[in-house]
Amino acid sequence: MQLRDAVIVVTGGAAGIGAALCRRFAAEGVRGVVVADRDEEGARRVASEIGGMAVAADVGVEDDVMRLVERATDSYGPIDLFCSNAGIATIGGVEVPDVDWRRTWDVNVMAHVFAARAVLPGMLARGRGYLLQTASAAGLLTQLGSAPYAVTKHAAVALAEWLAVTHGAAGITVSCLCPLGVDTDMLRRVEGGIGDMLRADALTPEAVAEAVVAGLAEERFLILPHPQVAEYFRHKADDYERWLRGMRRLQEKFGGEP
Ligand SMILES: NC(=O)c1ccc[n+]([C@@H]2O[C@H](COP(=O)([O-])OP(=O)(O)OC[C@H]3O[C@@H](n4cnc5c(N)ncnc54)[C@H](O)[C@@H]3O)[C@@H](O)[C@H]2O)c1
């Protein structure tokens, strides 16, 4: 897609990957960038830096997402690119309390559903529109130490695939961003060996934003800022049993249970 003159919304835009996307898009001569985040002050900071608009929104709440789309459209016109990027990580296995499973589900999966539900009717009527969903390499592989993250990111990839298949012929383009470690607050909070392993290969948020701009230009479905993820994904599909054995060995190395 052409970013010049585009109207773009980025959720989770106050920090990390989202903030880097906002800054990178602004450098492309877009019509407007809407920086949406539950951290209102952070969103304002990024928006004022790039001459965009800040909107406070909790993307796990559908009314907030609808209001965000209305405010973006009122200020700049129809949304060309909606980057559903906000996400949270929850450490633990099946013992994680339901309230935390549900919150992770709402932010990492339902937020993408709410966004698509809000913008698709207009995009379908115009015969064009772009959805970028930030999932994770965890959505293609797994996330050691975090069942809610692994499960919800798989669901996010599944939704992106489904939207791409179902609405592709009607002019809707979908990209799914699946990085490994990125040097942001989210990764800094991951403790122990797993965190250290991810940090060893971490990219800067700016490098991820660069990969996104290249992926959008090519309208590529899977955007993989870490090219090794494609190889790991192939290994998984080629020999699932072998891949599971390898992941178990890695899990053992980091201390057994989550
Ligand atoms: N950092 C990594 O290593 C990594 C790797 C793969 C995928 N990701 C994914 O990238 C995305 C961005 O992560 P990041 O590393 O920049 O994280 P981050 O924690 O640095 O920033 C996330 C931003 O999202 C906002 N946010 C969180 N929940 C929200 C909600 N309910 N409503 C609105 N805003 C909310 C936060 O306030 C914050 O500004 C997430 O979806 C994450 O799962 C991150």
PDBQT file of the ligand as one rigid body, heavy atoms in Angstrom, charges set to zero:
ROOT
HETATM    1  N1  LIG A 301       8.369  -6.948  22.710  1.00  0.00    +0.000 N 
HETATM    2  C1  LIG A 301       8.410  -8.156  22.164  1.00  0.00    +0.000 C 
HETATM    3  O1  LIG A 301       9.384  -8.902  22.344  1.00  0.00    +0.000 OA
HETATM    4  C2  LIG A 301       7.269  -8.617  21.281  1.00  0.00    +0.000 A 
HETATM    5  C3  LIG A 301       7.493  -9.749  20.480  1.00  0.00    +0.000 A 
HETATM    6  C4  LIG A 301       6.452 -10.208  19.668  1.00  0.00    +0.000 A 
HETATM    7  C5  LIG A 301       5.247  -9.550  19.655  1.00  0.00    +0.000 A 
HETATM    8  N2  LIG A 301       5.054  -8.452  20.454  1.00  0.00    +0.000 N 
HETATM    9  C6  LIG A 301       3.739  -7.821  20.397  1.00  0.00    +0.000 C 
HETATM   10  O2  LIG A 301       3.893  -6.497  19.947  1.00  0.00    +0.000 OA
HETATM   11  C7  LIG A 301       2.833  -5.685  20.437  1.00  0.00    +0.000 C 
HETATM   12  C8  LIG A 301       3.413  -4.430  21.092  1.00  0.00    +0.000 C 
HETATM   13  O3  LIG A 301       4.219  -4.864  22.160  1.00  0.00    +0.000 OA
HETATM   14  P1  LIG A 301       5.424  -3.998  22.763  1.00  0.00    +0.000 P 
HETATM   15  O4  LIG A 301       6.573  -4.913  22.923  1.00  0.00    +0.000 OA
HETATM   16  O5  LIG A 301       5.573  -2.725  22.026  1.00  0.00    +0.000 OA
HETATM   17  O6  LIG A 301       4.812  -3.771  24.226  1.00  0.00    +0.000 OA
HETATM   18  P2  LIG A 301       4.904  -2.543  25.236  1.00  0.00    +0.000 P 
HETATM   19  O7  LIG A 301       4.403  -3.116  26.515  1.00  0.00    +0.000 OA
HETATM   20  O8  LIG A 301       6.248  -1.925  25.174  1.00  0.00    +0.000 OA
HETATM   21  O9  LIG A 301       3.850  -1.511  24.638  1.00  0.00    +0.000 OA
HETATM   22  C9  LIG A 301       2.507  -1.869  24.517  1.00  0.00    +0.000 C 
HETATM   23  C10 LIG A 301       1.638  -0.645  24.483  1.00  0.00    +0.000 C 
HETATM   24  O10 LIG A 301       0.279  -1.117  24.406  1.00  0.00    +0.000 OA
HETATM   25  C11 LIG A 301      -0.499  -0.438  25.357  1.00  0.00    +0.000 C 
HETATM   26  N3  LIG A 301      -1.616  -1.293  25.768  1.00  0.00    +0.000 N 
HETATM   27  C12 LIG A 301      -1.565  -2.446  26.457  1.00  0.00    +0.000 A 
HETATM   28  N4  LIG A 301      -2.815  -2.900  26.683  1.00  0.00    +0.000 NA
HETATM   29  C13 LIG A 301      -3.651  -2.012  26.102  1.00  0.00    +0.000 A 
HETATM   30  C14 LIG A 301      -5.061  -1.928  26.003  1.00  0.00    +0.000 A 
HETATM   31  N5  LIG A 301      -5.859  -2.850  26.559  1.00  0.00    +0.000 N 
HETATM   32  N6  LIG A 301      -5.611  -0.898  25.321  1.00  0.00    +0.000 NA
HETATM   33  C15 LIG A 301      -4.805   0.041  24.764  1.00  0.00    +0.000 A 
HETATM   34  N7  LIG A 301      -3.473   0.031  24.852  1.00  0.00    +0.000 NA
HETATM   35  C16 LIG A 301      -2.906  -0.987  25.518  1.00  0.00    +0.000 A 
HETATM   36  C17 LIG A 301       0.453  -0.129  26.509  1.00  0.00    +0.000 C 
HETATM   37  O11 LIG A 301      -0.030   0.943  27.314  1.00  0.00    +0.000 OA
HETATM   38  C18 LIG A 301       1.744   0.198  25.762  1.00  0.00    +0.000 C 
HETATM   39  O12 LIG A 301       1.807   1.564  25.411  1.00  0.00    +0.000 OA
HETATM   40  C19 LIG A 301       2.039  -6.583  21.390  1.00  0.00    +0.000 C 
HETATM   41  O13 LIG A 301       0.916  -7.089  20.736  1.00  0.00    +0.000 OA
HETATM   42  C20 LIG A 301       3.020  -7.691  21.719  1.00  0.00    +0.000 C 
HETATM   43  O14 LIG A 301       2.377  -8.879  22.117  1.00  0.00    +0.000 OA
HETATM   44  C21 LIG A 301       6.041  -7.974  21.253  1.00  0.00    +0.000 A 
ENDROOT
TORSDOF 0
